[in-house]
């Protein structure tokens, strides 16, 4: 699953964002505990990076 997430983020940002497997795992764990509004803000921040 981490590979697919890393690939998706890389493709989405034209390879500008290439995060580690550990970071993907951490983001998944952290986002699971967030509210929907908090998750939307995190995703928007990632897309604007």
Order of alpha helices (4+ residues) and beta strands (2+ residues): alpha-alpha-alpha
